[in-house]
């Protein structure tokens, strides 16, 4: 069976799909990738062929565009910069592949071209959901989706292209049409977010799928001695795609100074940090989180679902500072499960952070919840389940 994996978004969207790709390859299947050009290097480094259907340099989100920090308007920006430009190239790539050899398509839910190919060409499609929020778009009580008009944003260009392909116009695009009628994989467990009655019947939760290989060099020479020479530090990271985080790191350092805690500042953007760091703080460009979280006191991060999964796996208490998108929804699940606390990034100030971290680190119930769910995480066979679901489409 040949599987074509299509993804956009951040590295957090790519990593679980790389894990699935390796799992499928080990089971004897041929796997290739398509998506944003920024993934070409990590995909090739993992040993898979890659086709770009989106030039990341051309659609880079400008830092000054206020829409990317607005939970409602970010969908219009994402459609304008990523989803719409990739729609036709994605469809045409699948069309060309199907002429040469049938394939099963495993696609990020934002890959509109993959959904069109399933409808027009009969391609077997498995839609991938990395976090619960998009599945909950079907829920009329979901506050964020009530404020977001899916058909006004997606409808005009999508239906124009559908007309070109000889397809009738569609409505309720994000809440209904985008879901593959064949199969959906929700890459999180139902204990993280309980299934709702409005979810597509064909959507299956697999549990978290994590990726443990290196995709970049790490600062191990400085990191290991730092971890060894003192008490467990707190890890602070606003996500690799966050270019404006100077305030976040400044407030984080002030909080650690007040608490007498050590800190690891994880970011590829050195310019976000003060020129000189105190001896109890270490900057690291990149390190796989599974290598360090078991040796740290807590994780403070933006609420990305991949980072959340690694924290749960390592039984690490979390302070989630959501900025936009599904991060707020993920933060709600973290707090509801007793795994941590949440401080929205717009309220991220060292006095508040110090108070919340002090309570978090002293809460026995949080540690108990972290250990309990880490044990559940370890008992799940998420990758195997995901591969089995995909194989049923072949």
C-alpha positions as CSV (number, residue, x, y, z in Angstrom):
1,X,0.0,0.0,0.0
2,X,1.2,3.5,-0.8
3,X,0.3,6.2,1.7
4,X,0.7,9.9,0.8
5,X,0.8,12.1,4.0
6,X,-0.1,15.7,3.6
7,X,0.5,18.3,6.3
8,X,0.9,22.0,7.0
9,X,1.0,24.0,10.2
10,X,4.0,23.8,12.7
11,X,6.5,21.2,13.6
12,X,4.0,20.0,16.2
13,X,1.8,18.9,13.3
14,X,4.6,17.2,11.4
15,X,6.1,15.2,14.2
16,X,3.3,12.7,15.0
17,X,2.9,12.1,11.3
18,X,6.6,11.2,11.0
19,X,6.1,8.7,13.8
20,X,3.1,7.2,11.9
21,X,5.2,7.2,8.7
22,X,7.9,5.2,10.3
23,X,5.3,2.8,11.8
24,X,3.7,2.2,8.4
25,X,7.1,1.7,6.8
26,X,8.0,-0.9,9.4
27,X,4.7,-2.7,8.5
28,X,5.8,-2.9,4.8
29,X,4.1,0.1,3.3
30,X,5.5,2.8,0.9
31,X,5.1,6.2,2.4
32,X,5.8,9.7,1.0
33,X,5.0,13.3,2.1
34,X,3.6,16.5,0.7
35,X,3.0,19.8,2.3
36,X,4.7,23.1,3.2
37,X,8.2,23.5,1.8
38,X,9.5,24.1,5.3
39,X,9.1,20.4,6.0
40,X,11.3,19.3,3.1
41,X,14.5,19.0,5.2
42,X,13.1,17.2,8.3
43,X,11.1,14.8,6.1
44,X,14.1,14.0,3.9
45,X,16.2,13.5,7.0
46,X,13.7,10.9,8.2
47,X,14.1,9.0,4.9
48,X,10.9,9.9,3.1
49,X,10.2,11.5,-0.3
50,X,8.7,15.0,-0.2
51,X,6.7,17.1,-2.6
52,X,6.1,20.8,-1.8
53,X,2.6,22.1,-2.5
54,X,3.1,25.3,-0.6
55,X,6.0,27.7,-0.7
56,X,6.5,28.6,3.0
57,X,8.7,31.6,2.2
58,X,5.8,33.2,0.2
59,X,3.2,32.6,2.8
60,X,5.1,33.4,5.9
61,X,2.8,35.1,8.4
62,X,4.0,38.7,9.0
63,X,4.7,39.3,12.7
64,X,2.9,42.7,12.4
65,X,-0.4,41.1,11.2
66,X,-2.6,41.4,14.2
67,X,-5.0,38.7,12.9
68,X,-2.6,35.9,13.9
69,X,-3.1,36.9,17.6
70,X,-6.9,37.0,17.3
71,X,-8.7,33.8,17.9
72,X,-11.5,34.7,15.5
73,X,-9.6,36.4,12.6
74,X,-6.7,33.9,12.6
75,X,-8.9,31.6,10.5
76,X,-9.2,34.2,7.8
77,X,-5.4,34.7,7.8
78,X,-4.7,30.9,7.8
79,X,-7.1,30.5,4.8
80,X,-5.5,33.4,3.0
81,X,-1.9,32.4,3.6
82,X,-2.0,28.6,3.8
83,X,-5.2,26.7,3.1
84,X,-6.3,28.4,-0.1
85,X,-2.9,28.6,-1.8
86,X,-2.3,24.9,-1.1
87,X,-5.7,23.7,-2.2
88,X,-5.2,23.4,-5.9
89,X,-1.6,22.1,-5.8
90,X,-2.6,19.5,-3.3
91,X,-5.5,18.3,-5.5
92,X,-3.4,18.3,-8.6
93,X,-0.6,16.3,-6.9
94,X,-3.1,13.6,-5.7
95,X,-4.7,13.5,-9.2
96,X,-1.3,13.0,-10.8
97,X,-0.4,10.2,-8.2
98,X,-3.7,8.4,-8.7
99,X,-3.0,8.2,-12.5
100,X,0.2,6.4,-11.8
101,X,-0.7,4.4,-8.7
102,X,-3.6,4.2,-6.3
103,X,-2.8,5.6,-2.9
104,X,-4.3,6.2,0.5
105,X,-4.1,9.8,1.6
106,X,-3.5,10.7,5.2
107,X,-4.1,14.5,5.5
108,X,-4.1,17.3,8.0
109,X,-7.7,18.5,8.3
110,X,-6.7,21.9,6.7
111,X,-5.7,20.1,3.5
112,X,-8.8,21.2,1.5
113,X,-7.3,19.7,-1.7
114,X,-7.2,16.2,-0.2
115,X,-10.9,16.4,0.7
116,X,-11.7,17.6,-2.8
117,X,-9.7,14.7,-4.3
118,X,-11.6,12.2,-2.1
119,X,-14.9,13.6,-3.4
120,X,-14.0,14.0,-7.1
121,X,-11.5,11.2,-7.7
122,X,-12.6,8.7,-5.1
123,X,-9.3,8.7,-3.3
124,X,-9.4,6.9,0.1
125,X,-8.8,9.7,2.7
126,X,-8.1,9.6,6.3
127,X,-8.5,13.1,7.9
128,X,-6.1,13.8,10.9
129,X,-7.1,15.8,13.9
130,X,-4.2,16.8,16.2
131,X,-6.4,18.3,19.0
132,X,-10.1,18.3,19.9
133,X,-11.1,21.8,18.9
134,X,-11.8,21.3,15.2
135,X,-13.9,18.2,15.9
136,X,-15.9,20.3,18.3
137,X,-16.8,22.7,15.5
138,X,-19.9,20.7,15.1
139,X,-21.0,21.6,18.6
140,X,-23.4,24.6,18.5
141,X,-22.3,25.4,22.1
142,X,-18.7,25.8,21.2
143,X,-18.1,29.5,21.9
144,X,-15.2,30.1,19.5
145,X,-17.0,28.5,16.6
146,X,-20.1,30.5,17.2
147,X,-18.0,33.6,16.6
148,X,-16.3,32.2,13.5
149,X,-18.3,32.1,10.2
150,X,-16.7,29.1,8.5
151,X,-18.7,29.5,5.3
152,X,-18.0,33.2,4.9
153,X,-14.2,32.5,5.3
154,X,-13.9,29.3,3.3
155,X,-16.9,29.3,1.1
156,X,-16.3,31.7,-1.8
157,X,-12.9,30.4,-3.1
158,X,-13.7,26.8,-2.2
159,X,-17.0,26.8,-4.0
160,X,-15.5,28.6,-7.0
161,X,-12.9,25.8,-7.3
162,X,-15.6,23.1,-6.8
163,X,-17.6,24.6,-9.7
164,X,-14.4,24.3,-11.8
165,X,-14.2,20.6,-10.9
166,X,-17.9,20.1,-11.6
167,X,-18.9,19.8,-7.9
168,X,-21.9,21.4,-6.3
169,X,-21.3,24.1,-3.6
170,X,-21.1,23.1,0.0
171,X,-22.0,24.7,3.4
172,X,-20.9,24.1,7.0
173,X,-17.5,23.6,5.6
174,X,-15.4,23.2,8.7
175,X,-18.0,21.5,10.9
176,X,-19.2,19.0,8.4
177,X,-17.7,18.9,4.9
178,X,-14.0,18.8,5.8
179,X,-14.3,15.5,7.6
180,X,-13.4,12.5,5.4
181,X,-16.4,10.1,4.9
182,X,-13.8,7.2,5.0
183,X,-11.9,7.6,8.2
184,X,-10.7,10.2,10.8
185,X,-7.9,9.9,13.2
186,X,-8.0,12.0,16.4
187,X,-4.5,11.8,17.7
188,X,-5.4,12.2,21.4
189,X,-7.1,9.9,23.9
190,X,-10.7,10.1,25.0
191,X,-9.6,10.6,28.6
192,X,-8.1,13.9,27.4
193,X,-11.3,15.0,25.6
194,X,-14.5,12.9,25.8
195,X,-16.1,12.1,22.5
196,X,-19.1,14.3,21.7
197,X,-22.3,13.1,20.0
198,X,-21.8,15.5,17.1
199,X,-18.3,14.1,16.1
200,X,-18.3,12.2,12.8
201,X,-19.0,8.5,13.4
202,X,-15.9,7.6,11.3
203,X,-13.5,9.6,13.6
204,X,-11.5,7.3,16.0
205,X,-9.4,8.5,18.9
206,X,-6.0,6.7,18.9
207,X,-4.2,8.3,21.9
208,X,-1.3,10.7,21.6
209,X,1.3,9.8,19.0
210,X,4.8,11.2,19.9
211,X,8.0,11.4,17.9
212,X,11.3,10.7,19.7
213,X,14.0,11.1,17.1
214,X,16.3,14.2,16.7
215,X,15.4,16.6,13.9
216,X,18.1,19.1,14.8
217,X,21.3,19.4,16.7
218,X,20.9,19.9,20.5
219,X,22.9,21.8,23.1
220,X,23.8,18.6,25.0
221,X,27.3,19.8,26.0
222,X,25.8,22.6,28.1
223,X,22.5,21.0,28.9
224,X,23.6,17.8,30.7
225,X,26.0,19.6,33.2
226,X,23.3,22.2,33.9
227,X,20.7,19.5,34.7
228,X,23.2,17.6,36.9
229,X,24.5,20.5,39.0
230,X,21.3,21.6,40.7
231,X,17.6,21.0,41.5
232,X,15.2,20.4,38.7
233,X,14.6,23.6,36.6
234,X,11.4,24.9,35.1
235,X,11.3,24.7,31.3
236,X,9.9,27.8,29.5
237,X,9.0,27.6,25.8
238,X,6.5,29.7,23.8
239,X,6.7,27.3,20.8
240,X,9.2,27.2,17.9
241,X,6.9,29.3,15.7
242,X,6.6,32.2,18.2
243,X,8.9,35.1,17.0
244,X,7.8,37.7,19.5
245,X,8.5,36.3,23.0
246,X,10.8,38.7,24.7
247,X,8.1,39.7,27.2
248,X,7.4,36.0,28.0
249,X,11.0,35.2,28.8
250,X,11.6,38.4,30.7
251,X,8.6,37.7,33.0
252,X,9.6,34.1,33.3
253,X,13.1,35.0,34.5
254,X,11.7,37.5,37.0
255,X,9.4,34.8,38.3
256,X,12.2,32.3,38.7
257,X,14.3,34.9,40.5
258,X,11.4,35.5,42.9
259,X,11.0,31.7,43.5
260,X,14.7,30.8,43.7
261,X,14.1,28.3,40.8
262,X,16.4,27.4,37.9
263,X,15.2,27.8,34.4
264,X,15.7,26.4,30.9
265,X,14.7,28.8,28.2
266,X,13.9,26.8,25.1
267,X,13.8,28.9,21.8
268,X,15.5,29.0,18.4
269,X,15.3,32.8,18.6
270,X,18.2,33.9,20.8
271,X,17.3,37.6,20.2
272,X,14.2,37.0,22.4
273,X,16.4,36.7,25.5
274,X,18.5,39.2,27.5
275,X,22.1,39.5,26.3
276,X,23.3,38.1,29.6
277,X,21.5,35.3,31.5
278,X,21.9,34.6,35.2
279,X,23.9,31.5,36.1
280,X,20.8,29.7,37.2
281,X,19.3,30.0,33.6
282,X,20.3,28.2,30.4
283,X,19.3,28.9,26.9
284,X,18.8,25.9,24.6
285,X,18.0,26.3,20.9
286,X,16.3,22.9,20.6
287,X,16.1,19.6,22.4
288,X,13.5,16.9,22.2
289,X,11.3,17.4,25.2
290,X,11.2,13.7,26.0
291,X,14.9,13.9,26.8
292,X,14.5,16.5,29.6
293,X,11.0,16.7,31.0
294,X,11.5,13.8,33.4
295,X,14.3,15.8,35.0
296,X,12.4,19.1,35.4
297,X,10.1,20.6,37.9
298,X,7.4,22.0,35.5
299,X,6.8,23.1,32.0
300,X,5.5,26.5,31.0
301,X,4.4,26.7,27.4
302,X,1.9,28.0,24.8
303,X,-0.5,25.1,24.8
304,X,0.5,23.3,21.6
305,X,-0.9,19.8,21.7
306,X,2.3,18.0,20.9
307,X,4.1,19.8,23.8
308,X,1.1,19.0,26.0
309,X,1.4,15.3,25.1
310,X,5.1,15.2,26.0
311,X,4.4,16.8,29.4
312,X,1.6,14.3,30.2
313,X,3.9,11.4,29.1
314,X,6.7,12.7,31.5
315,X,4.2,13.4,34.4
316,X,5.4,17.0,34.4
317,X,3.1,19.7,35.9
318,X,2.1,22.3,33.4
319,X,1.5,26.0,33.3
320,X,-0.2,26.7,30.0
321,X,0.0,30.3,28.5
322,X,-2.3,30.1,25.5
323,X,-2.0,32.7,22.7
324,X,-4.4,31.7,20.0
325,X,-6.3,28.9,18.2
326,X,-6.7,25.5,19.9
327,X,-4.3,26.4,22.6
328,X,-7.1,27.8,24.8
329,X,-9.1,24.6,24.4
330,X,-6.1,22.5,25.2
331,X,-5.4,24.5,28.3
332,X,-9.0,23.9,29.5
333,X,-8.4,20.1,29.2
334,X,-5.2,20.4,31.1
335,X,-6.8,22.2,34.0
336,X,-9.9,20.0,34.0
337,X,-7.7,16.9,34.3
338,X,-5.8,18.4,37.2
339,X,-2.5,18.4,35.3
340,X,-1.7,22.1,35.7
341,X,-2.9,25.7,35.5
342,X,-3.5,28.3,32.8
343,X,-2.5,31.9,32.5
344,X,-3.4,33.5,29.1
345,X,-0.3,35.0,27.4
346,X,-1.9,38.4,27.5
347,X,-2.0,38.2,31.3
348,X,1.5,36.7,31.6
349,X,3.1,38.8,34.3
350,X,5.7,37.7,36.7
351,X,3.7,38.3,39.9
352,X,0.8,36.2,38.5
353,X,3.2,33.5,37.1
354,X,5.1,33.3,40.4
355,X,1.8,32.8,42.4
356,X,0.5,30.2,40.0
357,X,3.8,28.3,39.8
358,X,4.3,28.3,43.5
359,X,0.8,26.8,44.0
360,X,1.4,24.3,41.2
361,X,4.7,23.0,42.5
362,X,3.3,22.6,46.0
363,X,0.1,20.8,44.9
364,X,0.1,17.1,45.8
365,X,-3.0,16.6,43.8
366,X,-1.4,17.8,40.6
367,X,1.5,15.5,41.1
368,X,-0.9,12.6,41.7
369,X,-2.9,13.4,38.6
370,X,0.3,13.7,36.5
371,X,1.5,10.3,37.6
372,X,-1.8,8.6,37.1
373,X,-2.2,9.9,33.5
374,X,1.4,9.2,32.7
375,X,0.7,5.6,33.6
376,X,-2.3,5.5,31.3
377,X,-0.2,7.1,28.5
378,X,2.4,4.4,28.9
379,X,-0.2,1.6,28.6
380,X,-1.6,2.8,25.3
381,X,-0.5,1.6,21.9
382,X,-1.4,4.7,20.0
383,X,0.9,4.3,17.1
384,X,-0.1,0.7,16.4
385,X,-3.8,1.7,16.6
386,X,-3.2,4.6,14.1
387,X,-1.4,2.3,11.6
388,X,-4.1,-0.3,11.9
389,X,-6.9,2.3,11.1
390,X,-5.0,3.5,8.1
391,X,-4.4,0.0,6.8
392,X,-8.1,-0.6,6.7
393,X,-8.4,1.9,3.9
394,X,-5.9,0.1,1.7
